[in-house]
Amino acid sequence: MEIDLIFKIAAVGIIVSILNQVLTRSGRDEQATMTTLAGLVVVLMIVAQKISELFELVKTLFEF
C-alpha cells in the first residue's frame, strides 16, 4: 500500500474537521454538514479508484 494514500486521506480529514469546527462555531451548521459530506465523497472516490486498480490487477493476474 502506498503511504501517500494514507497521507492524502489524513490531510482531507484534518482539513474537513478544521472547516467543520470553524463553520459550526460561526453558526453555519448546514454548511459544516455539507463540508463534511464533501470530504467523505472525496475520500470515497480516492478509495474506489484504488479498489478499481486492485480488481484490474487481480483480473490480469488470474487472466480473466
All heavy atoms as a GROMACS GRO file, in nm:
protein
  495
    1MET      N    1   0.085  -0.118   0.000
    1MET     CA    2   0.000   0.000   0.000
    1MET      C    3   0.089   0.124   0.000
    1MET      O    4   0.192   0.128   0.067
    1MET     CB    5  -0.091   0.000   0.123
    1MET     CG    6  -0.178   0.123   0.131
    1MET     SD    7  -0.280   0.128   0.278
    1MET     CE    8  -0.407   0.015   0.232
    2GLU      N    9   0.046   0.222  -0.073
    2GLU     CA   10   0.123   0.345  -0.081
    2GLU      C   11   0.099   0.429   0.044
    2GLU      O   12  -0.014   0.445   0.089
    2GLU     CB   13   0.081   0.424  -0.203
    2GLU     CG   14   0.102   0.350  -0.333
    2GLU     CD   15   0.045   0.425  -0.450
    2GLU    OE1   16   0.003   0.541  -0.434
    2GLU    OE2   17   0.041   0.367  -0.558
    3ILE      N   18   0.207   0.483   0.096
    3ILE     CA   19   0.196   0.568   0.215
    3ILE      C   20   0.133   0.702   0.178
    3ILE      O   21   0.070   0.767   0.262
    3ILE     CB   22   0.333   0.583   0.284
    3ILE    CG1   23   0.319   0.640   0.424
    3ILE    CG2   24   0.424   0.669   0.202
    3ILE    CD1   25   0.270   0.543   0.523
    4ASP      N   26   0.148   0.742   0.051
    4ASP     CA   27   0.090   0.868   0.005
    4ASP      C   28  -0.063   0.866   0.017
    4ASP      O   29  -0.124   0.968   0.047
    4ASP     CB   30   0.128   0.898  -0.139
    4ASP     CG   31   0.276   0.925  -0.155
    4ASP    OD1   32   0.340   0.959  -0.054
    4ASP    OD2   33   0.327   0.912  -0.268
    5LEU      N   34  -0.122   0.751  -0.006
    5LEU     CA   35  -0.267   0.737   0.004
    5LEU      C   36  -0.315   0.767   0.146
    5LEU      O   37  -0.413   0.839   0.166
    5LEU     CB   38  -0.310   0.596  -0.038
    5LEU     CG   39  -0.456   0.561  -0.026
    5LEU    CD1   40  -0.539   0.645  -0.122
    5LEU    CD2   41  -0.478   0.414  -0.052
    6ILE      N   42  -0.242   0.714   0.243
    6ILE     CA   43  -0.279   0.738   0.383
    6ILE      C   44  -0.265   0.885   0.417
    6ILE      O   45  -0.350   0.944   0.485
    6ILE     CB   46  -0.192   0.650   0.476
    6ILE    CG1   47  -0.224   0.502   0.449
    6ILE    CG2   48  -0.217   0.684   0.621
    6ILE    CD1   49  -0.131   0.407   0.517
    7PHE      N   50  -0.158   0.948   0.368
    7PHE     CA   51  -0.138   1.091   0.394
    7PHE      C   52  -0.246   1.176   0.328
    7PHE      O   53  -0.292   1.275   0.386
    7PHE     CB   54   0.000   1.136   0.348
    7PHE     CG   55   0.112   1.091   0.437
    7PHE    CD1   56   0.232   1.051   0.382
    7PHE    CD2   57   0.098   1.086   0.574
    7PHE    CE1   58   0.337   1.010   0.464
    7PHE    CE2   59   0.200   1.044   0.657
    7PHE     CZ   60   0.320   1.006   0.601
    8LYS      N   61  -0.288   1.139   0.208
    8LYS     CA   62  -0.394   1.214   0.139
    8LYS      C   63  -0.525   1.206   0.218
    8LYS      O   64  -0.593   1.307   0.238
    8LYS     CB   65  -0.417   1.159  -0.002
    8LYS     CG   66  -0.313   1.197  -0.102
    8LYS     CD   67  -0.345   1.137  -0.238
    8LYS     CE   68  -0.233   1.158  -0.335
    8LYS     NZ   69  -0.262   1.094  -0.465
    9ILE      N   70  -0.560   1.086   0.262
    9ILE     CA   71  -0.684   1.069   0.336
    9ILE      C   72  -0.678   1.142   0.470
    9ILE      O   73  -0.774   1.208   0.512
    9ILE     CB   74  -0.715   0.919   0.356
    9ILE    CG1   75  -0.747   0.856   0.220
    9ILE    CG2   76  -0.830   0.898   0.453
    9ILE    CD1   77  -0.761   0.706   0.223
   10ALA      N   78  -0.562   1.136   0.535
   10ALA     CA   79  -0.546   1.207   0.662
   10ALA      C   80  -0.554   1.358   0.642
   10ALA      O   81  -0.615   1.429   0.723
   10ALA     CB   82  -0.413   1.170   0.726
   11ALA      N   83  -0.495   1.408   0.534
   11ALA     CA   84  -0.499   1.552   0.506
   11ALA      C   85  -0.642   1.598   0.481
   11ALA      O   86  -0.684   1.703   0.532
   11ALA     CB   87  -0.411   1.585   0.387
   12VAL      N   88  -0.718   1.521   0.405
   12VAL     CA   89  -0.857   1.557   0.381
   12VAL      C   90  -0.935   1.557   0.512
   12VAL      O   91  -1.014   1.647   0.540
   12VAL     CB   92  -0.922   1.461   0.279
   12VAL    CG1   93  -1.072   1.481   0.271
   12VAL    CG2   94  -0.860   1.480   0.141
   13GLY      N   95  -0.910   1.458   0.596
   13GLY     CA   96  -0.979   1.451   0.725
   13GLY      C   97  -0.947   1.569   0.815
   13GLY      O   98  -1.035   1.625   0.880
   14ILE      N   99  -0.820   1.607   0.820
   14ILE     CA  100  -0.780   1.721   0.904
   14ILE      C  101  -0.842   1.850   0.853
   14ILE      O  102  -0.897   1.930   0.931
   14ILE     CB  103  -0.627   1.731   0.911
   14ILE    CG1  104  -0.570   1.614   0.990
   14ILE    CG2  105  -0.583   1.864   0.971
   14ILE    CD1  106  -0.420   1.600   0.981
   15ILE      N  107  -0.837   1.872   0.722
   15ILE     CA  108  -0.894   1.995   0.664
   15ILE      C  109  -1.043   2.001   0.686
   15ILE      O  110  -1.098   2.106   0.724
   15ILE     CB  111  -0.858   2.004   0.515
   15ILE    CG1  112  -0.709   2.030   0.498
   15ILE    CG2  113  -0.939   2.115   0.446
   15ILE    CD1  114  -0.659   2.016   0.356
   16VAL      N  115  -1.112   1.889   0.666
   16VAL     CA  116  -1.257   1.886   0.685
   16VAL      C  117  -1.294   1.910   0.830
   16VAL      O  118  -1.388   1.983   0.860
   16VAL     CB  119  -1.316   1.753   0.633
   16VAL    CG1  120  -1.459   1.733   0.680
   16VAL    CG2  121  -1.311   1.750   0.481
   17SER      N  122  -1.218   1.851   0.922
   17SER     CA  123  -1.251   1.871   1.064
   17SER      C  124  -1.229   2.016   1.107
   17SER      O  125  -1.308   2.071   1.185
   17SER     CB  126  -1.170   1.776   1.152
   17SER     OG  127  -1.033   1.808   1.146
   18ILE      N  128  -1.123   2.080   1.057
   18ILE     CA  129  -1.100   2.220   1.089
   18ILE      C  130  -1.211   2.308   1.032
   18ILE      O  131  -1.266   2.395   1.102
   18ILE     CB  132  -0.962   2.265   1.039
   18ILE    CG1  133  -0.852   2.198   1.122
   18ILE    CG2  134  -0.947   2.417   1.044
   18ILE    CD1  135  -0.712   2.219   1.066
   19LEU      N  136  -1.245   2.284   0.905
   19LEU     CA  137  -1.354   2.361   0.844
   19LEU      C  138  -1.486   2.338   0.916
   19LEU      O  139  -1.565   2.432   0.935
   19LEU     CB  140  -1.369   2.325   0.696
   19LEU     CG  141  -1.264   2.382   0.602
   19LEU    CD1  142  -1.282   2.324   0.463
   19LEU    CD2  143  -1.273   2.533   0.598
   20ASN      N  144  -1.509   2.216   0.957
   20ASN     CA  145  -1.632   2.184   1.029
   20ASN      C  146  -1.640   2.262   1.160
   20ASN      O  147  -1.744   2.320   1.193
   20ASN     CB  148  -1.640   2.034   1.055
   20ASN     CG  149  -1.775   1.991   1.106
   20ASN    OD1  150  -1.870   2.069   1.110
   20ASN    ND2  151  -1.785   1.866   1.146
   21GLN      N  152  -1.532   2.266   1.234
   21GLN     CA  153  -1.530   2.339   1.360
   21GLN      C  154  -1.550   2.488   1.340
   21GLN      O  155  -1.625   2.553   1.413
   21GLN     CB  156  -1.398   2.314   1.434
   21GLN     CG  157  -1.386   2.175   1.490
   21GLN     CD  158  -1.489   2.145   1.596
   21GLN    OE1  159  -1.520   2.230   1.680
   21GLN    NE2  160  -1.545   2.026   1.592
   22VAL      N  161  -1.481   2.544   1.240
   22VAL     CA  162  -1.493   2.687   1.214
   22VAL      C  163  -1.635   2.723   1.172
   22VAL      O  164  -1.693   2.821   1.222
   22VAL     CB  165  -1.391   2.730   1.105
   22VAL    CG1  166  -1.420   2.871   1.056
   22VAL    CG2  167  -1.250   2.720   1.158
   23LEU      N  168  -1.693   2.643   1.083
   23LEU     CA  169  -1.828   2.674   1.037
   23LEU      C  170  -1.932   2.653   1.147
   23LEU      O  171  -2.029   2.728   1.157
   23LEU     CB  172  -1.862   2.588   0.914
   23LEU     CG  173  -1.788   2.626   0.787
   23LEU    CD1  174  -1.811   2.521   0.678
   23LEU    CD2  175  -1.832   2.764   0.737
   24THR      N  176  -1.913   2.552   1.230
   24THR     CA  177  -2.008   2.527   1.338
   24THR      C  178  -2.005   2.641   1.440
   24THR      O  179  -2.110   2.688   1.486
   24THR     CB  180  -1.975   2.394   1.408
   24THR    OG1  181  -1.984   2.289   1.312
   24THR    CG2  182  -2.074   2.365   1.520
   25ARG      N  183  -1.886   2.687   1.474
   25ARG     CA  184  -1.875   2.795   1.572
   25ARG      C  185  -1.924   2.929   1.520
   25ARG      O  186  -1.960   3.016   1.598
   25ARG     CB  187  -1.732   2.806   1.622
   25ARG     CG  188  -1.695   2.687   1.706
   25ARG     CD  189  -1.554   2.694   1.752
   25ARG     NE  190  -1.517   2.565   1.810
   25ARG     CZ  191  -1.480   2.551   1.934
   25ARG    NH1  192  -1.473   2.653   2.015
   25ARG    NH2  193  -1.447   2.432   1.979
   26SER      N  194  -1.926   2.944   1.388
   26SER     CA  195  -1.977   3.069   1.331
   26SER      C  196  -2.126   3.062   1.303
   26SER      O  197  -2.184   3.155   1.248
   26SER     CB  198  -1.900   3.105   1.203
   26SER     OG  199  -1.927   3.011   1.102
   27GLY      N  200  -2.190   2.951   1.339
   27GLY     CA  201  -2.335   2.939   1.326
   27GLY      C  202  -2.382   2.888   1.191
   27GLY      O  203  -2.499   2.901   1.157
   28ARG      N  204  -2.293   2.833   1.113
   28ARG     CA  205  -2.330   2.781   0.980
   28ARG      C  206  -2.328   2.628   0.982
   28ARG      O  207  -2.245   2.564   0.919
   28ARG     CB  208  -2.233   2.835   0.876
   28ARG     CG  209  -2.237   2.984   0.866
   28ARG     CD  210  -2.139   3.032   0.764
   28ARG     NE  211  -2.151   3.176   0.746
   28ARG     CZ  212  -2.071   3.246   0.671
   28ARG    NH1  213  -1.975   3.188   0.604
   28ARG    NH2  214  -2.088   3.376   0.660
   29ASP      N  215  -2.422   2.574   1.054
   29ASP     CA  216  -2.426   2.429   1.073
   29ASP      C  217  -2.454   2.354   0.943
   29ASP      O  218  -2.399   2.246   0.920
   29ASP     CB  219  -2.531   2.391   1.177
   29ASP     CG  220  -2.493   2.440   1.316
   29ASP    OD1  221  -2.372   2.446   1.344
   29ASP    OD2  222  -2.584   2.473   1.394
   30GLU      N  223  -2.538   2.409   0.857
   30GLU     CA  224  -2.571   2.341   0.732
   30GLU      C  225  -2.450   2.334   0.640
   30GLU      O  226  -2.425   2.231   0.577
   30GLU     CB  227  -2.686   2.413   0.662
   30GLU     CG  228  -2.817   2.406   0.739
   30GLU     CD  229  -2.924   2.495   0.678
   30GLU    OE1  230  -2.894   2.566   0.580
   30GLU    OE2  231  -3.037   2.491   0.728
   31GLN      N  232  -2.374   2.441   0.634
   31GLN     CA  233  -2.253   2.440   0.551
   31GLN      C  234  -2.147   2.348   0.610
   31GLN      O  235  -2.071   2.286   0.537
   31GLN     CB  236  -2.198   2.582   0.536
   31GLN     CG  237  -2.288   2.670   0.451
   31GLN     CD  238  -2.237   2.812   0.444
   31GLN    OE1  239  -2.149   2.852   0.519
   31GLN    NE2  240  -2.294   2.890   0.353
   32ALA      N  241  -2.142   2.338   0.741
   32ALA     CA  242  -2.050   2.246   0.805
   32ALA      C  243  -2.084   2.101   0.769
   32ALA      O  244  -1.994   2.020   0.741
   32ALA     CB  245  -2.052   2.264   0.956
   33THR      N  246  -2.211   2.070   0.767
   33THR     CA  247  -2.255   1.936   0.729
   33THR      C  248  -2.222   1.907   0.583
   33THR      O  249  -2.174   1.799   0.550
   33THR     CB  250  -2.406   1.920   0.752
   33THR    OG1  251  -2.434   1.949   0.889
   33THR    CG2  252  -2.451   1.780   0.720
   34MET      N  253  -2.244   2.005   0.497
   34MET     CA  254  -2.212   1.987   0.355
   34MET      C  255  -2.061   1.970   0.334
   34MET      O  256  -2.018   1.893   0.248
   34MET     CB  257  -2.263   2.105   0.273
   34MET     CG  258  -2.412   2.109   0.260
   34MET     SD  259  -2.468   1.960   0.176
   34MET     CE  260  -2.635   1.952   0.233
   35THR      N  261  -1.982   2.041   0.411
   35THR     CA  262  -1.837   2.027   0.401
   35THR      C  263  -1.794   1.887   0.443
   35THR      O  264  -1.708   1.825   0.378
   35THR     CB  265  -1.767   2.131   0.490
   35THR    OG1  266  -1.810   2.261   0.452
   35THR    CG2  267  -1.617   2.122   0.478
   36THR      N  268  -1.855   1.836   0.548
   36THR     CA  269  -1.824   1.701   0.593
   36THR      C  270  -1.863   1.598   0.487
   36THR      O  271  -1.786   1.505   0.459
   36THR     CB  272  -1.897   1.671   0.725
   36THR    OG1  273  -1.861   1.770   0.821
   36THR    CG2  274  -1.862   1.533   0.777
   37LEU      N  275  -1.979   1.616   0.428
   37LEU     CA  276  -2.022   1.523   0.323
   37LEU      C  277  -1.933   1.531   0.200
   37LEU      O  278  -1.902   1.429   0.138
   37LEU     CB  279  -2.168   1.551   0.284
   37LEU     CG  280  -2.272   1.512   0.387
   37LEU    CD1  281  -2.410   1.555   0.341
   37LEU    CD2  282  -2.270   1.363   0.411
   38ALA      N  283  -1.889   1.651   0.165
   38ALA     CA  284  -1.799   1.667   0.050
   38ALA      C  285  -1.665   1.597   0.078
   38ALA      O  286  -1.609   1.532  -0.011
   38ALA     CB  287  -1.777   1.814   0.021
   39GLY      N  288  -1.614   1.610   0.198
   39GLY     CA  289  -1.491   1.541   0.235
   39GLY      C  290  -1.506   1.390   0.229
   39GLY      O  291  -1.416   1.319   0.182
   40LEU      N  292  -1.620   1.342   0.274
   40LEU     CA  293  -1.647   1.198   0.267
   40LEU      C  294  -1.651   1.150   0.124
   40LEU      O  295  -1.596   1.044   0.091
   40LEU     CB  296  -1.779   1.167   0.339
   40LEU     CG  297  -1.823   1.022   0.340
   40LEU    CD1  298  -1.724   0.938   0.419
   40LEU    CD2  299  -1.962   1.010   0.398
   41VAL      N  300  -1.714   1.226   0.037
   41VAL     CA  301  -1.723   1.189  -0.104
   41VAL      C  302  -1.584   1.186  -0.168
   41VAL      O  303  -1.552   1.094  -0.244
   41VAL     CB  304  -1.818   1.284  -0.181
   41VAL    CG1  305  -1.805   1.267  -0.330
   41VAL    CG2  306  -1.961   1.262  -0.137
   42VAL      N  307  -1.501   1.283  -0.135
   42VAL     CA  308  -1.365   1.287  -0.190
   42VAL      C  309  -1.286   1.164  -0.148
   42VAL      O  310  -1.221   1.098  -0.230
   42VAL     CB  311  -1.292   1.417  -0.148
   42VAL    CG1  312  -1.144   1.410  -0.178
   42VAL    CG2  313  -1.354   1.537  -0.215
   43VAL      N  314  -1.294   1.129  -0.021
   43VAL     CA  315  -1.221   1.012   0.029
   43VAL      C  316  -1.277   0.884  -0.032
   43VAL      O  317  -1.200   0.795  -0.072
   43VAL     CB  318  -1.226   1.006   0.183
   43VAL    CG1  319  -1.173   0.873   0.236
   43VAL    CG2  320  -1.146   1.121   0.242
   44LEU      N  321  -1.407   0.874  -0.046
   44LEU     CA  322  -1.466   0.755  -0.108
   44LEU      C  323  -1.425   0.742  -0.254
   44LEU      O  324  -1.405   0.631  -0.303
   44LEU     CB  325  -1.618   0.758  -0.095
   44LEU     CG  326  -1.673   0.728   0.044
   44LEU    CD1  327  -1.825   0.742   0.045
   44LEU    CD2  328  -1.633   0.589   0.089
   45MET      N  329  -1.412   0.854  -0.325
   45MET     CA  330  -1.367   0.848  -0.463
   45MET      C  331  -1.222   0.800  -0.472
   45MET      O  332  -1.189   0.720  -0.560
   45MET     CB  333  -1.382   0.985  -0.530
   45MET     CG  334  -1.526   1.022  -0.559
   45MET     SD  335  -1.545   1.187  -0.627
   45MET     CE  336  -1.444   1.182  -0.771
   46ILE      N  337  -1.138   0.846  -0.382
   46ILE     CA  338  -0.999   0.801  -0.380
   46ILE      C  339  -0.991   0.651  -0.353
   46ILE      O  340  -0.920   0.576  -0.421
   46ILE     CB  341  -0.918   0.880  -0.275
   46ILE    CG1  342  -0.905   1.026  -0.315
   46ILE    CG2  343  -0.780   0.818  -0.254
   46ILE    CD1  344  -0.846   1.116  -0.207
   47VAL      N  345  -1.067   0.605  -0.254
   47VAL     CA  346  -1.066   0.463  -0.217
   47VAL      C  347  -1.126   0.378  -0.329
   47VAL      O  348  -1.074   0.271  -0.361
   47VAL     CB  349  -1.140   0.442  -0.084
   47VAL    CG1  350  -1.160   0.295  -0.055
   47VAL    CG2  351  -1.063   0.508   0.029
   48ALA      N  352  -1.233   0.426  -0.392
   48ALA     CA  353  -1.295   0.350  -0.502
   48ALA      C  354  -1.198   0.335  -0.619
   48ALA      O  355  -1.194   0.229  -0.684
   48ALA     CB  356  -1.423   0.418  -0.546
   49GLN      N  357  -1.122   0.439  -0.645
   49GLN     CA  358  -1.023   0.432  -0.753
   49GLN      C  359  -0.917   0.326  -0.722
   49GLN      O  360  -0.878   0.249  -0.810
   49GLN     CB  361  -0.959   0.568  -0.772
   49GLN     CG  362  -0.870   0.579  -0.892
   49GLN     CD  363  -0.817   0.720  -0.909
   49GLN    OE1  364  -0.799   0.792  -0.811
   49GLN    NE2  365  -0.789   0.758  -1.031
   50LYS      N  366  -0.871   0.322  -0.600
   50LYS     CA  367  -0.770   0.222  -0.561
   50LYS      C  368  -0.828   0.081  -0.564
   50LYS      O  369  -0.759  -0.014  -0.601
   50LYS     CB  370  -0.713   0.254  -0.423
   50LYS     CG  371  -0.629   0.378  -0.420
   50LYS     CD  372  -0.509   0.363  -0.511
   50LYS     CE  373  -0.426   0.489  -0.512
   50LYS     NZ  374  -0.309   0.478  -0.600
   51ILE      N  375  -0.954   0.066  -0.526
   51ILE     CA  376  -1.018  -0.067  -0.532
   51ILE      C  377  -1.032  -0.111  -0.676
   51ILE      O  378  -1.012  -0.229  -0.709
   51ILE     CB  379  -1.154  -0.064  -0.458
   51ILE    CG1  380  -1.130  -0.052  -0.308
   51ILE    CG2  381  -1.235  -0.189  -0.490
   51ILE    CD1  382  -1.256  -0.034  -0.227
   52SER      N  383  -1.064  -0.018  -0.764
   52SER     CA  384  -1.073  -0.049  -0.907
   52SER      C  385  -0.938  -0.096  -0.961
   52SER      O  386  -0.932  -0.194  -1.037
   52SER     CB  387  -1.121   0.073  -0.984
   52SER     OG  388  -1.114   0.050  -1.122
   53GLU      N  389  -0.832  -0.029  -0.920
   53GLU     CA  390  -0.698  -0.072  -0.962
   53GLU      C  391  -0.666  -0.210  -0.908
   53GLU      O  392  -0.604  -0.292  -0.978
   53GLU     CB  393  -0.594   0.028  -0.914
   53GLU     CG  394  -0.599   0.162  -0.984
   53GLU     CD  395  -0.501   0.262  -0.926
   53GLU    OE1  396  -0.412   0.221  -0.847
   53GLU    OE2  397  -0.515   0.381  -0.960
   54LEU      N  398  -0.709  -0.240  -0.786
   54LEU     CA  399  -0.687  -0.372  -0.729
   54LEU      C  400  -0.760  -0.480  -0.809
   54LEU      O  401  -0.704  -0.585  -0.839
   54LEU     CB  402  -0.733  -0.375  -0.582
   54LEU     CG  403  -0.729  -0.512  -0.514
   54LEU    CD1  404  -0.586  -0.561  -0.500
   54LEU    CD2  405  -0.798  -0.506  -0.380
   55PHE      N  406  -0.885  -0.455  -0.846
   55PHE     CA  407  -0.961  -0.552  -0.924
   55PHE      C  408  -0.899  -0.574  -1.061
   55PHE      O  409  -0.895  -0.687  -1.111
   55PHE     CB  410  -1.107  -0.509  -0.938
   55PHE     CG  411  -1.188  -0.532  -0.814
   55PHE    CD1  412  -1.294  -0.449  -0.782
   55PHE    CD2  413  -1.162  -0.637  -0.727
   55PHE    CE1  414  -1.370  -0.468  -0.669
   55PHE    CE2  415  -1.236  -0.658  -0.613
   55PHE     CZ  416  -1.341  -0.573  -0.584
   56GLU      N  417  -0.847  -0.469  -1.122
   56GLU     CA  418  -0.780  -0.483  -1.251
   56GLU      C  419  -0.654  -0.568  -1.236
   56GLU      O  420  -0.623  -0.651  -1.322
   56GLU     CB  421  -0.746  -0.347  -1.311
   56GLU     CG  422  -0.865  -0.270  -1.362
   56GLU     CD  423  -0.935  -0.341  -1.476
   56GLU    OE1  424  -0.866  -0.400  -1.563
   56GLU    OE2  425  -1.059  -0.339  -1.478
   57LEU      N  426  -0.581  -0.548  -1.127
   57LEU     CA  427  -0.461  -0.626  -1.102
   57LEU      C  428  -0.495  -0.774  -1.082
   57LEU      O  429  -0.429  -0.862  -1.138
   57LEU     CB  430  -0.387  -0.572  -0.980
   57LEU     CG  431  -0.258  -0.645  -0.940
   57LEU    CD1  432  -0.154  -0.631  -1.047
   57LEU    CD2  433  -0.210  -0.592  -0.806
   58VAL      N  434  -0.599  -0.801  -1.005
   58VAL     CA  435  -0.641  -0.940  -0.982
   58VAL      C  436  -0.689  -1.002  -1.112
   58VAL      O  437  -0.660  -1.119  -1.142
   58VAL     CB  438  -0.751  -0.947  -0.873
   58VAL    CG1  439  -0.814  -1.083  -0.866
   58VAL    CG2  440  -0.692  -0.908  -0.738
   59LYS      N  441  -0.759  -0.924  -1.192
   59LYS     CA  442  -0.810  -0.974  -1.320
   59LYS      C  443  -0.696  -1.011  -1.414
   59LYS      O  444  -0.700  -1.116  -1.478
   59LYS     CB  445  -0.898  -0.865  -1.383
   59LYS     CG  446  -0.969  -0.906  -1.508
   59LYS     CD  447  -1.066  -0.797  -1.545
   59LYS     CE  448  -1.065  -0.772  -1.692
   59LYS     NZ  449  -1.158  -0.666  -1.733
   60THR      N  450  -0.594  -0.927  -1.421
   60THR     CA  451  -0.480  -0.961  -1.507
   60THR      C  452  -0.395  -1.073  -1.448
   60THR      O  453  -0.337  -1.152  -1.522
   60THR     CB  454  -0.391  -0.837  -1.530
   60THR    OG1  455  -0.346  -0.786  -1.405
   60THR    CG2  456  -0.466  -0.730  -1.606
   61LEU      N  457  -0.392  -1.082  -1.317
   61LEU     CA  458  -0.314  -1.186  -1.252
   61LEU      C  459  -0.372  -1.324  -1.281
   61LEU      O  460  -0.299  -1.419  -1.310
   61LEU     CB  461  -0.309  -1.163  -1.100
   61LEU     CG  462  -0.228  -1.260  -1.017
   61LEU    CD1  463  -0.081  -1.249  -1.052
   61LEU    CD2  464  -0.249  -1.233  -0.870
   62PHE      N  465  -0.503  -1.337  -1.274
   62PHE     CA  466  -0.568  -1.465  -1.299
   62PHE      C  467  -0.617  -1.480  -1.442
   62PHE      O  468  -0.684  -1.577  -1.475
   62PHE     CB  469  -0.684  -1.485  -1.201
   62PHE     CG  470  -0.637  -1.502  -1.059
   62PHE    CD1  471  -0.666  -1.408  -0.963
   62PHE    CD2  472  -0.563  -1.613  -1.022
   62PHE    CE1  473  -0.624  -1.423  -0.832
   62PHE    CE2  474  -0.519  -1.630  -0.892
   62PHE     CZ  475  -0.549  -1.534  -0.797
   63GLU      N  476  -0.588  -1.382  -1.527
   63GLU     CA  477  -0.620  -1.384  -1.671
   63GLU      C  478  -0.768  -1.408  -1.696
   63GLU      O  479  -0.807  -1.494  -1.774
   63GLU     CB  480  -0.536  -1.489  -1.741
   63GLU     CG  481  -0.388  -1.462  -1.733
   63GLU     CD  482  -0.305  -1.571  -1.795
   63GLU    OE1  483  -0.362  -1.671  -1.844
   63GLU    OE2  484  -0.183  -1.557  -1.795
   64PHE      N  485  -0.852  -1.329  -1.633
   64PHE     CA  486  -0.997  -1.339  -1.656
   64PHE      C  487  -1.036  -1.257  -1.775
   64PHE      O  488  -0.989  -1.158  -1.809
   64PHE     CB  489  -1.076  -1.290  -1.535
   64PHE     CG  490  -1.073  -1.387  -1.419
   64PHE    CD1  491  -1.055  -1.341  -1.291
   64PHE    CD2  492  -1.088  -1.522  -1.439
   64PHE    CE1  493  -1.054  -1.427  -1.183
   64PHE    CE2  494  -1.087  -1.609  -1.332
   64PHE     CZ  495  -1.069  -1.561  -1.205
   0.00000   0.00000   0.00000
